[in-house]
Amino acid sequence: MNRALPSFVKFVSVAMLSLSSLAIAAEGSSAPADAAKGSTLYSSGDASRGITACVACHGAAGNSTISVNPKLAGQHEAYLQKQLYDFKGPARNNAVMTAIAKAMSEEDIRNIAAYLATQKPAPGAAKNKDTVEWGKKIYRAGIAEKSIPACAGCHSPNGAGIPAQYPRLAGQHQDYSVAQLTNFRTGARTNSAQMTAIGKRMSDDEMKAVSDYMAGLK
């Protein structure tokens, strides 16, 4: 038993070294993101693979002018990648985006995300002067009696978010933000346990107020 132990240890060490080498090789096999290719795919799509041009719904350089379609310009690269992968599975179901995401390769996703992250976001504006202060209070302080935390804690006071963790919300369309909060509440969107819990505690009016306030953040 004792004589066999060194051989066994040597075998395990070699095996672990081999696994480490494979992991490093796999990590290095992914080409770096190419924003130029991402720009082309975003603007033109790829009909041969069933990828519609993103610009049709999300606007030039990711600045959507359609209130139900999100602005993507300046959004964090890692967050954009995660959402596209989530659209491939059950966590985020959307008839249009699910079909497009499933047709995209890992390289496509990296390239699109890299392109959008470098685009300058167009400013938005709060529209309802009667609720903007209420929305500001919810965003900055939360609603203690309903255990709703301040949005600013994760998405930052100016709505810029935290790269690789929490998305940029500043300037986002009111209608889109309300729709996503509603989806979290109903379970139509399930890719954030934290937001699901928060959405379930919010009323329609609270969602509208905070979404309107976020639209005016810069």
GUZAVO-864334 format. One line per 10 residues: number of its first residue (from 0); their letters; for each residue x, y, z of N, C-alpha, C, O. Coordinates in nm, 3 decimals, m for minus. Each point is the difference from the previous one (the first is absolute). Example, Ala and Ser with C-alpha at 12.3 -4.5 7.8 and 13.67 -1.06 7.14 Angstrom:
% residues 2
0 = as = 1.319,m0.569,0.780,m0.089,0.119,0.000,0.090,0.120,0.000,0.104,m0.002,0.066 ~ m0.139,0.107,m0.138,0.082,0.119,0.006,m0.077,0.109,0.073,0.051,0.111,0.017
//
This chain:
% residues 218
0 = mnralpsfvk = 0.084,m0.120,0.000,m0.084,0.120,0.000,0.087,0.125,0.000,m0.022,0.090,m0.081 ~ 0.120,m0.084,0.169,0.084,0.119,0.011,0.086,0.019,m0.125,0.024,0.113,m0.044 ~ 0.023,m0.228,m0.015,0.082,0.010,m0.119,m0.082,0.050,m0.120,0.052,0.067,m0.089 ~ m0.180,m0.102,0.089,m0.084,0.038,m0.113,m0.039,0.146,0.007,m0.031,0.062,m0.102 ~ 0.032,m0.004,0.223,m0.049,0.137,0.020,0.073,0.103,m0.084,m0.065,0.084,m0.062 ~ 0.201,m0.086,0.058,0.069,0.100,m0.082,m0.041,m0.006,m0.147,m0.013,0.104,m0.065 ~ m0.007,m0.225,0.012,m0.041,m0.014,m0.139,m0.137,0.060,m0.022,m0.026,0.064,m0.102 ~ m0.063,m0.087,0.201,m0.136,0.054,m0.010,0.002,0.151,0.004,m0.069,0.066,m0.078 ~ 0.149,m0.010,0.170,0.011,0.145,0.012,0.055,0.058,m0.130,m0.048,0.104,m0.048 ~ 0.149,m0.172,m0.008,0.059,0.047,m0.126,m0.105,m0.001,m0.111,m0.005,0.092,m0.082
10 = fvsvamlsls = m0.078,m0.196,0.079,m0.105,m0.011,m0.103,m0.100,0.114,0.013,m0.037,0.064,m0.098 ~ m0.007,m0.037,0.224,m0.097,0.107,0.025,0.058,0.134,m0.040,m0.067,0.083,m0.061 ~ 0.195,m0.061,0.097,0.066,0.127,m0.032,0.006,0.022,m0.150,m0.027,0.109,m0.050 ~ 0.065,m0.216,m0.023,0.009,0.012,m0.146,m0.138,0.025,m0.060,m0.015,0.081,m0.091 ~ m0.086,m0.151,0.144,m0.137,0.016,m0.050,m0.050,0.142,0.022,m0.062,0.059,m0.088 ~ 0.091,m0.005,0.208,m0.045,0.136,0.031,0.073,0.102,m0.087,m0.058,0.100,m0.042 ~ 0.186,m0.127,0.017,0.078,0.088,m0.088,m0.059,0.000,m0.140,m0.009,0.104,m0.066 ~ m0.032,m0.223,0.020,m0.058,m0.012,m0.134,m0.132,0.075,m0.008,m0.027,0.068,m0.099 ~ m0.054,m0.082,0.204,m0.129,0.070,0.004,0.021,0.150,0.000,m0.073,0.073,m0.067 ~ 0.173,m0.027,0.144,0.029,0.143,0.004,0.041,0.051,m0.137,m0.042,0.108,m0.042
20 = slaiaaegss = 0.125,m0.188,m0.027,0.044,0.039,m0.134,m0.117,0.008,m0.096,m0.007,0.090,m0.084 ~ m0.085,m0.187,0.096,m0.118,0.001,m0.086,m0.086,0.122,0.027,m0.052,0.062,m0.093 ~ 0.038,m0.027,0.220,m0.081,0.117,0.038,0.060,0.127,m0.055,m0.071,0.087,m0.052 ~ 0.205,m0.076,0.063,0.068,0.119,m0.051,m0.014,0.008,m0.152,m0.022,0.107,m0.057 ~ 0.035,m0.224,m0.008,m0.012,m0.003,m0.146,m0.140,0.039,m0.044,m0.018,0.075,m0.096 ~ m0.084,m0.127,0.169,m0.139,0.032,m0.033,m0.026,0.147,0.017,m0.068,0.063,m0.081 ~ 0.124,m0.007,0.190,m0.019,0.142,0.027,0.064,0.084,m0.110,m0.054,0.103,m0.041 ~ 0.169,m0.148,m0.007,0.069,0.077,m0.101,m0.054,m0.022,m0.140,0.037,0.072,m0.093 ~ m0.127,m0.172,0.077,m0.051,m0.030,m0.133,m0.104,0.101,m0.046,m0.027,0.010,m0.119 ~ m0.032,0.065,0.212,m0.099,0.100,m0.035,0.071,0.125,m0.051,0.078,0.062,0.073
30 = apadaakgst = m0.106,m0.026,m0.196,0.061,0.120,m0.056,m0.054,0.122,0.071,m0.115,0.001,0.043 ~ 0.197,0.103,m0.029,m0.050,0.122,0.065,m0.115,0.060,m0.079,m0.010,m0.020,m0.121 ~ m0.075,0.092,0.189,m0.117,0.060,m0.064,0.043,0.098,m0.109,0.100,0.071,0.014 ~ m0.175,m0.069,m0.121,0.027,0.088,m0.113,m0.119,0.093,m0.018,m0.101,m0.038,m0.058 ~ 0.114,0.162,0.109,m0.110,0.096,m0.004,m0.039,0.036,m0.143,m0.117,0.028,m0.028 ~ 0.215,m0.030,m0.063,m0.030,0.032,m0.141,m0.093,m0.105,m0.061,m0.095,0.034,m0.071 ~ 0.122,m0.161,0.100,m0.089,m0.106,m0.047,m0.136,0.012,0.068,m0.104,m0.026,m0.061 ~ 0.106,0.065,0.187,m0.124,0.019,0.073,m0.084,0.109,m0.063,m0.122,m0.012,m0.009 ~ 0.187,0.119,m0.035,m0.069,0.111,m0.065,m0.067,m0.046,m0.129,m0.114,0.038,m0.029 ~ 0.185,m0.119,m0.048,m0.055,m0.050,m0.127,m0.120,m0.090,0.025,m0.103,0.013,m0.068
40 = lyssgdasrg = 0.115,m0.104,0.164,m0.111,m0.091,0.032,m0.118,0.078,0.054,m0.115,m0.030,m0.033 ~ 0.143,0.130,0.117,m0.107,0.083,0.057,m0.076,0.073,m0.109,m0.123,0.007,0.004 ~ 0.194,0.048,m0.100,m0.061,0.083,m0.105,m0.065,m0.080,m0.113,m0.099,0.043,m0.057 ~ 0.158,m0.159,0.026,m0.046,m0.074,m0.118,m0.060,m0.137,0.031,m0.073,m0.056,m0.082 ~ 0.102,0.002,0.201,m0.046,m0.134,0.032,0.071,m0.104,m0.085,0.103,0.028,m0.062 ~ m0.159,m0.147,0.059,0.054,m0.108,m0.084,m0.116,m0.089,m0.039,m0.033,m0.096,0.070 ~ m0.029,0.128,m0.183,m0.120,m0.071,m0.044,0.024,m0.149,m0.018,m0.091,m0.080,0.021 ~ 0.212,0.043,m0.060,0.030,m0.141,m0.023,m0.010,m0.083,0.127,m0.019,m0.122,m0.005 ~ 0.033,0.188,0.119,m0.008,m0.071,0.129,m0.123,0.040,0.079,m0.015,m0.041,0.115 ~ m0.072,0.120,m0.173,m0.123,0.040,0.068,0.020,0.107,0.105,m0.080,0.011,0.093
50 = itacvachga = 0.185,0.069,m0.107,0.027,0.108,0.094,m0.047,0.132,m0.061,0.060,0.049,m0.096 ~ m0.166,0.007,0.152,m0.054,0.127,m0.049,0.090,0.114,0.043,0.063,m0.006,0.106 ~ m0.056,0.111,m0.187,0.079,0.118,0.036,m0.056,0.063,0.127,m0.117,0.035,0.006 ~ 0.202,m0.022,0.095,m0.042,0.054,0.129,m0.049,0.145,m0.012,m0.088,0.044,0.075 ~ 0.146,0.029,m0.170,m0.031,0.142,m0.016,m0.148,0.024,m0.025,m0.052,0.106,0.035 ~ m0.016,m0.203,m0.095,m0.142,0.017,m0.032,m0.085,0.023,0.125,m0.098,0.075,m0.005 ~ 0.135,m0.137,0.115,m0.078,0.014,0.125,0.069,0.089,0.103,m0.065,0.069,0.077 ~ 0.199,m0.072,m0.076,0.075,0.069,0.106,0.064,0.131,m0.045,0.071,0.064,0.078 ~ m0.094,m0.026,m0.202,0.045,0.131,m0.047,0.147,0.009,m0.034,0.079,m0.087,0.033 ~ m0.045,0.196,m0.100,0.139,0.024,m0.038,0.089,0.007,0.123,m0.032,0.071,0.096
60 = agnstisvnp = 0.143,m0.145,m0.098,0.098,m0.003,0.109,m0.063,m0.039,0.135,0.051,0.037,0.106 ~ m0.161,m0.110,m0.111,m0.061,m0.048,0.123,m0.091,0.098,0.070,m0.041,m0.024,0.114 ~ 0.009,0.135,m0.179,m0.087,0.100,0.060,m0.142,m0.013,m0.055,m0.041,0.074,m0.089 ~ m0.030,m0.169,0.144,m0.137,m0.029,m0.043,m0.091,0.123,0.012,0.007,0.075,0.097 ~ m0.091,m0.057,m0.197,m0.101,0.107,0.005,m0.139,m0.059,0.021,m0.100,0.072,m0.003 ~ 0.095,m0.203,0.023,m0.127,m0.069,0.023,m0.009,m0.032,0.149,0.083,m0.074,0.053 ~ m0.183,0.129,0.013,m0.004,m0.002,0.148,m0.007,m0.140,0.062,0.037,m0.017,0.116 ~ m0.083,m0.082,m0.192,m0.008,m0.135,0.058,0.127,m0.081,m0.027,0.016,m0.111,0.053 ~ 0.072,0.166,m0.133,0.129,m0.067,m0.028,0.112,0.074,0.072,0.010,0.122,m0.013 ~ 0.073,m0.193,0.087,0.099,0.069,0.084,0.111,0.071,m0.076,0.041,m0.042,m0.108
70 = klagqheayl = 0.006,0.150,0.166,0.124,0.062,m0.046,0.114,m0.090,0.047,0.003,m0.040,0.116 ~ 0.090,0.011,m0.205,0.111,m0.090,0.033,0.135,0.071,m0.002,0.100,m0.056,0.046 ~ m0.096,0.176,m0.099,0.127,0.075,m0.009,0.057,0.025,0.139,m0.071,0.044,0.091 ~ 0.200,m0.073,m0.075,0.067,0.026,0.127,m0.030,m0.102,0.109,0.046,0.015,0.113 ~ m0.123,m0.118,m0.146,m0.029,m0.103,0.100,0.126,m0.084,0.025,0.081,m0.017,m0.091 ~ m0.066,m0.035,0.212,0.120,m0.074,0.035,0.014,m0.127,m0.085,m0.096,m0.073,m0.022 ~ 0.218,0.051,m0.025,0.028,m0.111,m0.091,m0.039,m0.135,0.059,m0.064,m0.081,m0.067 ~ 0.104,0.056,0.191,m0.029,m0.130,0.063,m0.150,m0.019,0.019,m0.051,m0.111,m0.013 ~ m0.019,0.219,0.044,m0.145,m0.009,0.020,m0.070,m0.034,m0.132,m0.090,m0.083,m0.003 ~ 0.132,0.148,m0.105,m0.059,m0.029,m0.131,0.023,m0.146,m0.038,m0.090,m0.066,m0.052
80 = qkqlydfkgp = 0.209,0.017,0.076,0.031,m0.140,m0.031,m0.092,m0.093,0.080,m0.056,m0.095,m0.055 ~ 0.041,0.123,0.183,m0.083,m0.085,0.085,m0.145,m0.004,m0.049,m0.062,m0.106,m0.004 ~ 0.009,0.224,m0.034,m0.139,0.004,m0.043,m0.021,m0.080,m0.129,m0.101,m0.068,m0.015 ~ 0.195,0.077,m0.077,m0.012,m0.076,m0.124,0.006,m0.150,0.027,m0.073,m0.078,m0.062 ~ 0.159,0.037,0.154,0.004,m0.142,0.037,m0.129,m0.041,0.071,m0.050,m0.110,m0.020 ~ m0.004,0.199,0.103,m0.125,m0.030,0.070,m0.117,m0.015,m0.097,m0.090,m0.081,0.023 ~ 0.092,0.159,m0.132,m0.105,m0.013,m0.101,0.004,m0.137,m0.068,m0.101,m0.045,m0.053 ~ 0.217,m0.020,0.055,0.013,m0.133,m0.060,m0.074,m0.105,0.083,m0.038,m0.105,m0.053 ~ 0.018,0.132,0.181,m0.062,m0.097,0.089,m0.134,0.049,0.052,m0.056,0.095,m0.055 ~ 0.004,m0.159,0.159,m0.133,0.034,0.051,m0.005,0.122,0.092,m0.108,0.050,0.031
90 = arnnavmtai = 0.226,m0.001,0.013,0.001,0.107,0.100,m0.054,0.132,m0.053,m0.052,0.082,0.076 ~ 0.064,m0.062,m0.207,m0.048,0.124,m0.061,m0.064,m0.033,m0.133,0.069,m0.022,m0.099 ~ m0.200,0.019,0.098,m0.071,m0.045,m0.119,m0.059,0.117,m0.077,m0.080,0.077,0.054 ~ 0.120,m0.064,m0.179,m0.054,0.103,m0.088,0.001,m0.058,m0.141,0.105,m0.043,m0.049 ~ m0.219,0.041,m0.015,m0.013,m0.069,m0.129,0.105,0.047,m0.101,0.058,m0.082,m0.072 ~ m0.035,0.212,0.066,0.095,0.054,m0.097,0.143,m0.025,0.044,0.080,m0.056,m0.075 ~ m0.047,0.097,0.199,0.138,m0.008,0.047,0.047,m0.144,0.022,0.118,m0.030,m0.020 ~ m0.206,m0.058,0.060,0.038,m0.139,0.020,0.045,m0.063,m0.132,0.100,m0.070,m0.005 ~ m0.175,0.096,m0.101,0.035,m0.055,m0.131,0.134,0.056,m0.048,0.083,m0.074,m0.053 ~ m0.063,0.204,0.071,0.125,0.063,m0.046,0.119,m0.051,0.082,0.104,m0.036,m0.056
100 = akamseedir = m0.120,0.033,0.188,0.110,m0.042,0.088,0.042,m0.145,m0.029,0.119,m0.032,0.001 ~ m0.217,m0.054,m0.027,0.032,m0.140,m0.028,0.078,m0.016,m0.129,0.075,m0.097,m0.017 ~ m0.091,0.194,m0.074,0.072,m0.006,m0.126,0.140,0.058,0.010,0.081,m0.014,m0.092 ~ m0.052,0.081,0.204,0.129,0.066,0.015,0.105,m0.092,0.063,m0.030,m0.078,0.090 ~ 0.151,0.088,m0.140,0.112,m0.075,0.058,0.057,0.076,0.119,m0.038,0.115,0.025 ~ 0.128,m0.179,0.048,0.067,0.067,0.112,0.077,0.121,m0.050,0.003,0.105,0.065 ~ 0.058,m0.120,m0.181,0.076,0.111,m0.058,m0.092,0.117,m0.035,0.034,0.115,0.025 ~ m0.151,m0.146,m0.082,m0.097,0.105,m0.032,m0.038,0.078,0.125,m0.004,0.123,m0.001 ~ m0.023,m0.195,0.106,m0.044,0.063,0.126,0.109,0.090,0.056,m0.027,0.112,0.043 ~ 0.150,m0.161,m0.043,0.111,0.082,0.050,0.017,0.126,m0.084,0.021,0.109,0.053
110 = niaaylatqk = m0.031,m0.124,m0.185,0.022,0.113,m0.090,m0.110,0.105,0.011,0.028,0.120,0.006 ~ m0.152,m0.165,m0.002,m0.114,0.093,0.014,0.010,0.076,0.131,m0.019,0.121,0.004 ~ 0.049,m0.193,0.104,0.010,0.063,0.133,0.112,0.102,0.004,m0.015,0.108,0.057 ~ 0.129,m0.143,m0.119,0.114,0.092,m0.002,m0.034,0.127,m0.077,0.038,0.110,0.040 ~ m0.109,m0.126,m0.152,m0.039,0.117,m0.080,m0.095,0.091,0.078,0.023,0.121,0.009 ~ m0.129,m0.178,0.047,m0.100,0.081,0.069,0.056,0.070,0.123,m0.038,0.113,0.031 ~ 0.127,m0.180,0.040,0.056,0.057,0.122,0.079,0.128,m0.027,0.017,0.084,0.089 ~ 0.032,m0.069,m0.211,0.082,0.117,m0.033,m0.081,0.115,m0.063,0.056,0.105,m0.031 ~ m0.186,m0.126,0.013,m0.082,0.104,m0.063,m0.049,0.101,0.104,m0.022,m0.034,0.117 ~ 0.005,0.156,m0.161,m0.044,0.106,0.091,m0.152,m0.002,0.015,m0.072,0.012,m0.099
120 = papgaaknkd = 0.023,m0.028,0.223,m0.145,m0.005,0.019,m0.066,0.137,m0.015,0.051,0.101,0.049 ~ m0.163,m0.098,m0.117,m0.077,0.124,m0.014,m0.075,0.026,0.131,m0.051,m0.094,0.061 ~ 0.042,0.218,m0.017,m0.069,0.030,0.126,m0.151,m0.020,m0.012,m0.058,0.012,m0.107 ~ m0.002,m0.043,0.220,m0.146,m0.010,0.007,m0.052,0.115,0.084,0.074,0.094,0.030 ~ m0.199,m0.101,0.008,m0.058,0.107,0.083,m0.121,m0.053,0.076,m0.079,m0.078,m0.053 ~ 0.065,0.123,0.177,m0.121,m0.031,0.077,m0.115,0.079,m0.061,0.017,0.114,m0.042 ~ m0.135,m0.175,0.038,m0.115,0.063,m0.066,m0.110,0.043,0.096,m0.075,0.093,m0.029 ~ 0.066,m0.161,0.142,m0.111,0.027,0.092,0.048,0.083,0.119,0.055,m0.054,0.095 ~ m0.077,0.184,m0.101,0.047,0.089,0.107,m0.070,m0.026,0.133,0.052,0.037,0.106 ~ m0.169,m0.100,m0.110,m0.076,m0.027,0.123,0.057,m0.116,0.081,m0.027,m0.011,0.119
130 = tvewgkkiyr = 0.107,m0.076,m0.183,0.051,m0.118,0.072,0.152,m0.006,0.006,0.055,m0.093,0.058 ~ 0.013,0.192,m0.119,0.146,m0.010,m0.009,0.068,0.000,0.137,0.100,m0.070,0.019 ~ m0.153,0.146,0.076,0.060,0.002,0.134,m0.024,m0.132,0.072,0.086,m0.048,0.074 ~ m0.201,m0.010,m0.096,m0.032,m0.130,0.058,0.094,m0.106,m0.059,0.055,m0.084,0.072 ~ m0.038,0.088,m0.202,0.091,m0.093,m0.066,0.143,0.016,0.050,0.071,m0.098,0.020 ~ m0.031,0.223,0.000,0.134,0.029,0.053,0.018,m0.060,0.139,0.105,m0.056,0.031 ~ m0.207,0.069,0.051,0.006,m0.055,0.138,0.013,m0.152,m0.003,0.079,m0.057,0.075 ~ m0.157,m0.008,m0.162,0.008,m0.146,m0.011,0.139,m0.041,m0.047,0.061,m0.092,0.055 ~ m0.011,0.161,m0.158,0.129,m0.035,m0.057,0.114,0.018,0.101,0.089,m0.085,0.010 ~ m0.093,0.193,0.064,0.110,0.032,0.091,m0.013,m0.060,0.139,0.101,m0.028,0.065
140 = agiaeksipa = m0.224,0.007,m0.020,m0.018,m0.047,0.138,m0.077,m0.130,0.012,m0.001,m0.061,0.107 ~ m0.065,0.018,m0.214,m0.081,m0.120,0.007,m0.131,0.026,0.070,m0.039,0.116,0.020 ~ m0.030,m0.223,0.018,m0.125,0.011,0.077,0.015,m0.094,0.118,m0.026,m0.120,m0.011 ~ 0.066,0.175,0.123,0.034,m0.081,0.118,m0.114,m0.089,0.047,0.022,m0.117,0.034 ~ m0.144,0.171,m0.032,m0.113,m0.078,0.053,m0.037,m0.119,m0.088,m0.072,m0.090,0.043 ~ 0.122,0.089,m0.167,m0.026,m0.112,m0.091,0.127,m0.081,m0.028,0.002,m0.086,m0.088 ~ 0.104,0.116,0.162,0.129,m0.068,m0.016,0.052,0.010,m0.143,0.056,m0.096,m0.055 ~ m0.075,0.214,m0.004,0.052,0.026,m0.134,0.126,0.084,0.015,m0.007,0.114,0.045 ~ 0.123,m0.168,m0.083,0.126,0.074,0.017,0.012,0.113,m0.101,m0.069,0.003,m0.101 ~ 0.159,0.088,0.131,0.027,0.111,m0.093,0.063,m0.054,m0.127,0.095,m0.078,0.004
150 = cagchspnga = m0.148,0.119,m0.118,0.055,m0.043,m0.130,0.144,0.048,m0.014,0.084,m0.067,m0.061 ~ m0.056,0.185,0.118,0.133,0.060,m0.011,0.108,m0.088,0.062,0.117,0.010,m0.039 ~ m0.153,m0.095,0.134,0.097,m0.085,0.066,0.070,m0.095,m0.097,0.118,m0.031,0.018 ~ m0.190,m0.014,m0.121,0.058,m0.091,m0.099,0.026,0.069,m0.134,0.096,m0.032,m0.070 ~ m0.183,0.124,0.035,0.008,0.061,m0.133,0.069,0.136,0.001,0.006,0.068,m0.102 ~ 0.044,m0.028,0.219,0.073,0.125,0.023,m0.092,0.121,m0.002,m0.104,m0.002,m0.066 ~ 0.141,0.108,0.139,m0.086,0.119,0.010,m0.037,0.063,m0.133,m0.109,0.056,m0.015 ~ 0.199,m0.064,m0.083,m0.029,0.062,m0.129,m0.050,m0.100,m0.105,m0.013,0.034,m0.117 ~ m0.015,m0.156,0.161,m0.055,m0.101,m0.091,0.100,m0.066,m0.091,m0.038,m0.069,m0.095 ~ 0.167,0.088,0.121,0.103,m0.056,m0.087,0.020,m0.150,0.022,0.060,m0.068,m0.084
160 = gipaqyprla = m0.111,0.015,0.195,0.016,m0.142,0.030,0.141,m0.035,0.042,0.084,0.088,0.019 ~ m0.059,m0.217,m0.005,0.133,m0.048,0.038,0.041,m0.105,m0.103,m0.067,m0.102,m0.013 ~ 0.175,0.126,m0.061,0.041,m0.094,m0.106,0.008,m0.144,0.049,0.050,m0.029,0.108 ~ m0.101,m0.061,m0.193,0.000,m0.145,0.023,m0.095,m0.044,0.110,m0.014,m0.120,0.026 ~ m0.053,0.215,0.040,m0.093,m0.039,0.105,m0.141,0.054,m0.023,m0.096,m0.077,m0.008 ~ 0.085,0.208,m0.002,m0.132,0.062,m0.010,m0.007,0.094,m0.120,0.093,0.077,m0.024 ~ m0.203,m0.083,m0.051,m0.008,0.076,m0.126,m0.015,0.151,0.018,m0.043,0.049,0.104 ~ 0.080,0.021,m0.208,m0.025,0.143,m0.010,m0.150,0.020,m0.019,m0.063,m0.068,m0.081 ~ 0.005,0.161,0.157,m0.143,0.030,m0.010,m0.026,0.144,m0.044,m0.111,0.034,m0.041 ~ 0.212,0.049,0.049,m0.017,0.142,m0.032,m0.046,0.018,m0.144,0.058,m0.057,m0.093
170 = gqhqdysvaq = m0.162,0.137,0.075,m0.049,0.033,m0.133,m0.083,m0.107,m0.067,m0.043,0.017,m0.114 ~ 0.019,m0.128,0.184,m0.077,m0.109,m0.061,m0.146,0.041,m0.018,m0.054,0.077,0.079 ~ m0.010,m0.129,m0.183,m0.141,0.030,m0.025,m0.087,m0.040,0.119,0.016,m0.109,0.056 ~ m0.108,0.196,m0.018,m0.092,m0.030,0.109,m0.079,m0.128,m0.026,m0.009,m0.086,0.087 ~ m0.047,0.074,m0.206,m0.084,m0.116,m0.032,0.077,m0.131,0.012,m0.054,m0.099,0.048 ~ 0.179,0.101,m0.092,0.079,m0.123,0.007,0.030,m0.036,0.146,m0.011,m0.117,0.039 ~ 0.049,0.216,0.041,0.033,m0.028,0.141,m0.122,m0.052,0.075,0.011,m0.093,0.079 ~ m0.127,0.153,m0.104,m0.123,m0.048,0.065,m0.030,m0.144,m0.042,m0.036,m0.083,0.083 ~ 0.053,0.055,m0.210,m0.028,m0.135,m0.051,0.091,m0.104,0.066,m0.046,m0.109,0.034 ~ 0.174,0.143,m0.014,0.092,m0.096,0.061,m0.030,m0.021,0.148,0.007,m0.113,0.049
180 = ltnfrtgart = m0.040,0.219,0.022,m0.039,m0.014,0.140,m0.125,m0.086,0.012,m0.012,m0.083,0.090 ~ m0.081,0.103,m0.181,m0.123,m0.081,m0.001,0.032,m0.146,m0.031,m0.057,m0.090,0.062 ~ 0.147,0.068,m0.156,0.039,m0.138,m0.033,0.066,m0.070,0.118,m0.023,m0.119,0.022 ~ 0.103,0.192,0.053,0.061,m0.059,0.121,m0.109,m0.035,0.101,0.008,m0.103,0.067 ~ m0.108,0.189,m0.057,m0.107,m0.024,0.098,m0.084,m0.121,m0.038,m0.036,m0.080,0.087 ~ 0.006,0.065,m0.215,m0.088,m0.108,m0.044,0.073,m0.133,m0.021,m0.062,m0.105,m0.010 ~ 0.196,0.112,0.002,0.076,m0.122,m0.026,0.026,m0.023,m0.147,0.056,m0.103,m0.038 ~ m0.096,0.198,m0.048,0.029,m0.012,m0.143,0.150,0.011,m0.025,0.051,m0.053,m0.099 ~ 0.018,0.122,0.188,0.146,0.010,m0.006,0.056,m0.050,0.132,m0.040,0.047,0.107 ~ 0.132,m0.143,m0.114,0.046,m0.066,0.122,0.153,m0.002,0.014,0.054,m0.085,0.070
190 = nsaqmtaigk = 0.015,0.177,m0.137,0.146,m0.008,0.003,0.066,0.089,0.105,0.119,0.030,m0.010 ~ m0.197,0.012,0.110,0.057,0.071,0.115,m0.090,m0.022,0.121,m0.110,0.056,0.008 ~ 0.158,m0.138,0.085,m0.081,m0.028,0.120,m0.024,0.128,0.080,m0.107,0.019,0.057 ~ 0.206,0.068,m0.054,m0.011,0.125,0.074,m0.110,0.088,m0.059,m0.083,0.054,0.073 ~ 0.082,m0.039,m0.205,m0.100,0.084,m0.064,m0.139,m0.063,0.003,m0.101,0.071,0.003 ~ 0.094,m0.202,m0.003,m0.130,m0.067,0.014,m0.061,0.034,0.135,m0.119,0.030,0.009 ~ 0.200,m0.036,0.096,m0.050,0.031,0.134,m0.046,0.146,0.009,m0.103,0.030,0.059 ~ 0.181,0.060,m0.117,m0.034,0.142,0.004,m0.126,0.027,m0.083,m0.089,0.072,0.045 ~ 0.082,m0.130,m0.164,m0.116,0.021,m0.086,m0.130,m0.043,0.065,m0.103,0.065,m0.017 ~ 0.107,m0.175,0.091,m0.120,m0.050,0.066,m0.053,0.094,0.108,m0.117,m0.007,0.038
200 = rmsddemkav = 0.203,0.097,0.011,m0.040,0.091,0.107,m0.047,0.136,m0.050,m0.049,0.082,0.077 ~ 0.066,m0.059,m0.207,m0.030,0.133,m0.054,m0.138,0.006,m0.066,m0.044,m0.095,m0.065 ~ m0.023,0.208,0.084,m0.128,0.024,m0.066,0.024,0.055,m0.140,0.112,0.040,m0.032 ~ m0.215,m0.038,m0.050,0.012,0.056,m0.134,0.044,0.146,0.005,0.087,0.042,m0.077 ~ m0.146,0.034,0.167,0.032,0.143,0.010,0.144,0.023,0.044,0.066,0.093,m0.048 ~ m0.016,m0.178,0.138,0.139,0.013,0.044,0.096,m0.031,m0.115,0.102,0.066,m0.017 ~ m0.136,m0.166,m0.060,0.083,m0.035,m0.116,0.005,0.115,m0.099,0.107,0.034,m0.052 ~ m0.221,0.025,0.026,m0.007,0.110,m0.096,0.079,0.121,0.049,0.071,0.065,m0.077 ~ m0.084,m0.035,0.205,0.068,0.117,0.055,0.151,m0.015,m0.005,0.070,0.092,m0.043 ~ m0.019,m0.206,0.085,0.145,m0.019,0.002,0.056,m0.014,m0.141,0.112,0.044,m0.027
210 = sdymaglk = m0.189,m0.104,m0.063,0.045,m0.014,m0.139,0.009,0.136,m0.068,0.091,0.025,m0.078 ~ m0.184,0.062,0.108,0.000,0.134,m0.057,0.120,0.079,0.052,0.066,0.072,m0.075 ~ m0.038,m0.086,0.203,0.116,0.069,0.059,0.130,m0.051,m0.063,0.087,0.080,m0.034 ~ m0.075,m0.212,0.018,0.123,m0.056,m0.058,0.023,0.049,m0.143,0.115,0.016,m0.042 ~ m0.223,0.008,m0.031,0.013,0.045,m0.138,0.071,0.134,m0.009,0.063,0.031,m0.101 ~ m0.073,0.049,0.208,0.064,0.132,0.000,0.140,0.003,0.057,0.065,0.104,0.000 ~ m0.018,m0.218,0.049,0.135,m0.005,0.056,0.106,0.009,m0.110,m0.021,m0.048,m0.112 ~ 0.133,0.110,0.144,0.107,0.016,m0.098,0.134,m0.040,0.062,0.103,0.007,m0.067
//
